[in-house]
């Protein structure tokens, strides 16, 4: 199962948390943030995985 939106192509991206310390040792934690993908059923009965932003757009347009 892919972690990419079918409409906009939004996928995971790498982020890092910067810890401000007074010493030279500055441990950072990097991880991947993933989009909030949900199943959405189109009018023709086809189910696709899309992000919530695209889902709101489609509901607003009436699709």
C-alpha positions as CSV (number, residue, x, y, z in Angstrom):
1,X,0.0,0.0,0.0
2,X,1.5,3.3,-1.0
3,X,1.6,6.3,1.3
4,X,1.0,8.8,-1.5
5,X,-2.2,10.8,-2.2
6,X,-3.8,9.7,-5.5
7,X,-4.8,13.2,-6.5
8,X,-2.1,15.6,-5.4
9,X,0.8,13.3,-5.0
10,X,1.5,14.3,-1.4
11,X,3.9,11.8,0.3
12,X,6.1,11.4,3.3
13,X,8.9,13.8,4.0
14,X,11.7,13.9,6.4
15,X,11.7,16.3,9.3
16,X,14.1,16.9,12.2
17,X,13.7,18.3,15.7
18,X,16.3,20.8,16.7
19,X,17.2,20.7,20.4
20,X,18.8,23.9,21.6
21,X,21.5,23.1,24.2
22,X,24.3,25.2,25.6
23,X,26.9,22.6,25.0
24,X,28.5,21.3,21.8
25,X,26.6,18.1,21.9
26,X,23.3,18.6,20.1
27,X,21.4,15.4,19.5
28,X,18.8,15.7,16.8
29,X,16.0,13.3,16.0
30,X,14.9,12.9,12.4
31,X,11.8,11.1,11.4
32,X,9.3,10.9,8.5
33,X,5.9,12.7,8.6
34,X,3.2,11.0,6.6
35,X,0.0,12.6,5.2
36,X,-3.4,11.7,6.7
37,X,-4.6,9.4,4.0
38,X,-8.2,8.1,4.0
39,X,-10.3,5.9,1.7
40,X,-12.7,7.9,-0.5
41,X,-15.4,6.5,-2.7
42,X,-16.0,8.3,-6.0
43,X,-19.4,8.5,-7.8
44,X,-18.5,5.6,-10.1
45,X,-17.9,3.3,-7.1
46,X,-14.1,3.4,-7.3
47,X,-12.3,3.7,-4.0
48,X,-9.0,5.7,-3.8
49,X,-6.7,6.8,-1.0
50,X,-6.5,10.6,-0.8
51,X,-5.3,13.1,1.8
52,X,-7.8,15.0,4.0
53,X,-7.1,18.3,2.1
54,X,-8.2,16.7,-1.2
55,X,-11.1,15.0,0.5
56,X,-12.4,18.3,1.8
57,X,-12.1,19.8,-1.8
58,X,-14.0,16.9,-3.3
59,X,-16.8,17.1,-0.8
60,X,-17.1,20.8,-1.2
61,X,-17.4,20.4,-5.0
62,X,-20.0,17.8,-4.6
63,X,-18.2,14.8,-6.1
